[in-house]
């Protein structure tokens, strides 16, 4: 293990950001990485618990966090990088965008500050790329089986890589121009610059994975074709159906789903949008974001960088407490007040707010009417009650709906394949196998919208299930 | 009548211990008085025996003496036949069946055998008996007893004795063969022309009442051996009473199964001129069903009859230690080494008295852990016995007093009429043949002295693949191999083992993991392999064994191995040996996996392996190397343990095992446990080639510290394995690898009968389980992981997860879900969270962890839950584990104590004492006083005040995580606070010895129980044992020893620090031990008077109910209570680095402690509520109605698990017959046995005076039966006056005579015990401030300082007070003394062992191993010969002369005191010539202690304290 009592000797040293004024001027990442010496100290804080909750419940990928810390402490970066990759296909993604439930599950988070797990991962993978340690791992043998992966988000890519390494021929179909799905189009550049994805795609390509972009399965190629050409199909299209809001005025222009908005900015950056074809911009606008989650937060940062005039973010839930409340005790993900880097960059946040009506002129949105609500516990769940006399109006000319996602898009493939769905509208699976035996599904498609890290995990597990199934099928 | 094996009870686990004695007229004059003396000895050893459940059936007593010719001449005349002259006829004492017909058949066979050997029966005599004195149990088993008189027809001396022997063995054999079980009562007690034995199932007095013969004045003998047995059971067996034909034995042969196998293997080679062609009549040499002592007697008799002298044979079987640390003659060393090539020691604690009718002697084993004292009178009488004072002689009549010393012999030759000293006997025997030259010319050695082992460089291409094939894990590399290579010792861990048993695991487990090490508890002591390592040895010989009845130079033509680990270079050297008389053959041990029936493939490979071994032997091989180097894509290794055991037992079965040594060359073994198992099942040596390669690979990868030499790595690793093997042997009380070899001291959990009966013959496996096909499947899984995937590096190995939790690793019962749910439940009083927690543990339908996970309740008629006993009552049955303040912090310890006191349960001090301020209740009514106070081997903090404040006194014999081992609290953990509690010095290491040095046997335990009941008559006494096969019989012994409760701990209990291999591989689940205990107690009708408690990974109400049904009244929770107060299983207790302030003494970390008593209370109530729910469902209203109801348990049906489906729990659920209404749960209290204690008289006489603190002097006589004088008195004093007791000099008690054991135990301040005479063992045990004076009587001819006046193990755990001993003491004077001042005039071995404080002055001779493990205190030793340093264990101490003025003054003062109290002539002589004498004293001071003292002195001079002493002492050295 690292250093006994290391956690007493060294304090957690959080990652610092570039100053706000500097970072909002562009879409670049703004973390200021720690020095290697600092990292060794941070790793030294790890207690190598007999029962590591970080690994046991925190990390969906079950990264070998204590072992990685140990290697870093011993200055054995290359082995750490190898070990990290045994459980995580894309640590460069997770180390940037993961909310790090490992850290809130760290036993030190009970009465101290947790290990700097996510940033250590970041350092390892960046060093791995810089040193050239991350190389293609071609399959040792070729099985002759072929798998089509539909959708190139984290789940699809993880599944693709695992299957390719197991010796299967893998083709990934992506309806957009670029590979990466949500990583490419959903996450703003200031959190994940797109060349980071390209760097990894090179490895995937070298491992023999074939990518077909701009091809929408079910539309550009038929499901019959896919089923004929491939031994197995894996659906990893994400949970694209956003939750909408059915209130008066919804039809006004400039009320759009957050993902469409973020997508526009991302397309701009990767150069997909030709001149003259404009995406929606927040520049000079009063922006209201409905939804207090991560996507909403990404909208805040994007709008800020697009030089919005004012930004409001509304959340229907009450403001969380500053410290870990009883209802989410350790090692659960705590329901506490958090301020993202984007929110820190400037926006007005309000909690316990419901939106009642959009007001506008002609088809343009001009304002939003809402009021405060109260949450009351009832025998069969929570009930919301509007508080009289709290009505308000916010002046706005752009409303972004960031209220989460419902499930996978039901049109297209899902419909063509007549796949069974679960109660929530996700594709129903049994160990990743859908009602159609040769069709598997993974990621948000089966779980509903969730974390990137869970999607990777899901893709890996689906790949294992597919591999077993292919071998059994003979 | 005999009791058959049933349920978990197995007769082979019966133990006994005893009192022994011998008396002889040195000149050989025969007289009836010798018999009378024998009787007196026995009667005065009564307390060393035990009575059965009926309180009148003894465990056995007997007497062996010379044939009383005058008596028999008269009797024969009366009966109408004539006897020839003395020595011309033999006498047999025959036990026979009560069934006349059977008896007749047996008689005929016996007569036939006698005639066959050319002798005839002259007549016979029914032995008159008076059975009205017998208890019902003995009576039911009473045989018919008669004597036969055999005419030798001119045979004389040895030839006559030999024929009688042959005739007896032939008759025994024929009876067995012809009558089978019907002949079981036929037993020839003795048949000799020299000696005769009377014995039976008696208490001492009954022997003489039963046999009127013994009172006849014509019954005369010059010598007699007597024996009183204390057995752990009360099943009657007259045949196992002692003495046997040659010996009486107090002790236990731990290595019996190995010795048995070896003897069997040797039979094929046995020839003896004297036996001629009839030798087959002698086989089997060992009478089936015989006890360890009986087997020993069988072999001794064989060796003697074949021509060796009795001392010679004894020296072969119980050799003294002859390691390099002993100064013994070269010839004697050669004698022992030579004999070690032909006979392994019969190892175990032994005090043995023996006679062949002419010689009579006694000997102790090398450890000397059984007492034996002797004296010689001016009338030429010698008396030897387990205790001094068994016969009273006036002081002026005694001309010599002594004790048997470890490994030494005391012999009287009644023909020569003299005592022969140990030296004389042994030098004569050792020089009768040129053993030294034979050895030099014949033994084969592997390497010179200076060769150091090399690491073989690994093949990086294949190493990962091969590691997979042998099941290596990443965790093993990090947690086991690396520490071994770096530190040269096994890694330490903490907390319990919460992973599934191998048979319940989904993972392919190595076959090693299905076995658990056995360990010694109560009936024999474990050894300290570190501090007493000088008695231990790993040396052995491998090769061809020859006729044991003969001695030739070729006998030692074998490979001599200093230890059993061979490097890869060694094995190559061996393989290249090309000699006609020493051939080495390698046989591959792999099997084909490219087949459809893998199990069959494995079976066939094993068969051909054994065949190949046999033909190699027949071709003359001396060594067989079984190798799995040939693994490949199609060949998997046969599990090395399976290969070893198969070949060992295969060759044994084919009667050729003695022809060759077996060497295992395998990639599989790497941990200590693996090597122990291989040796234990027959390997002579092991080459773990892959382990060496792996170390090289780790070195190459930079996992090991840079700059470590490869040879150093190999050396360290081998050293770690060696230490580990020694430790494992020592747990069982075994000193030499030669006797550990093939002794099979393991229990299998989850291996089926077929497998055991074919490959592991004789091994224990009680619940069946997997067989060859599952083993093959596990091998195949490993093989696949190696060869069916793209192996690129070490990261492709499984993580393992046996020690630390990892996803995809082994399952743990304490996992993120259970820990967090339990914490949520207790913190937020959330019953739902508790329910989820309990479900996650109880519901083992998906994942199996424990045996009880496979149990089901038999449904019953439910009752409304309101009618079920309230939870508030149930929690009173709950206890917390014995976690010491030291292993956990003050905050955690007190938190638990407060909680348990609030709910009326019991918390436990653990082994660390307790702050007396906790005895005072808090203002709010809470109390931090632990109800249970533990007494462990270190006796830390055990004072009379501590004992007096307990509700229960718990003797910790063993601990689930490390049974059979001691502990060590390193100096850096001994903070000021801990030091205060333990009466020691901050910064000074504290060592807990492996055994209690006052419990080497069951009667010793009874003595300690007696001591404790005297020291606190109001407290109950419990004894903590750990589950292993045979624990039931030990529990029965504990019940007979008068304990009120027995605690059965599971193997999986927690620890603050233990070697990982101990946590994992020792002990069994409590389900087995508890069920066995319940069954055995019920069968013995002892259950009604003793409570039973169970603990070990006890977590839920379901666990409690199951334990209750298996027989437990009470329940202990350790880790679960810790989790409730914040523990998250960091497993850092051993590092003291607990981030939650629990397992730590660090001030900073302790501040983080956030536990609250409410959490523990809530946990206990949640458990109790769960218990109630189950009770309601099953229809129990009262908790006690569930106790012992194993009939309400069954095994889950339709178990799908591929391994677990073979299990069979019927033995666990077995219930003994209770149709006679005997109790299956507690019904009464133990009888009060302390009523006869002398203290009650003392209190009567002096009570009032004491209460008024009035100066009082009382004089009284004393006998050895007056035990534990002063303890009850001291209890009275501290209850009244607190720990300060009375002012010095208030009470003076003067005794004359021989005091019994534990004289002055726990003596309180203000009391002086003055004993004029002598005393037995344990004087001043736990001395708590009083003064003990032992004075040699004035009118004796003895030189006080040359004679033994007090016994062994004195001042054990003394914390304060003084002792002045005017004579010599035995072994272990002032052991673990932490504060007493003592002056003595001579001591035996191991003086000042484990001492942590106090001052000892020795004014005379010392034995060896002085100051072993001594970490504190000071000793001054008079070293007139200037040889003291050769006797002192210098590991921890420094020697200096006494030059400092303060030292001189202190020493002078103490000697003056000694003179004042005892009138010692030695003291007077020294003081008279003080200037000359002071220079001859040596001061012994522990290195750390000196530093600590200097630090403390420096602190006194400083105004403010800056650094705690602890840190400076410890960190200065690092």
Interface residues (C-beta under 8 A of the other chain):
Chain A: X4 X5 X7 X8 X47 X48 X49 X50 X51 X52 X53 X55 X56 X57 X62 X64 X66 X67 X74 X76 X79 X82 X83 X86 X105 X107 X108 X110 X111 X112 X139 X140 X141 X326 X329 X330 X331 X332
Chain B: X474 X478 X495 X701 X702 X789 X790 X793 X795 X799 X803 X804 X805 X806 X807 X808 X812 X814 X815 X816 X817 X819 X820 X823 X824 X827 X828 X1126 X1128 X1129 X1130 X1131 X1132 X1135 X1137 X1139 X1140 X1146 X1148 X1149 X1152 X1154
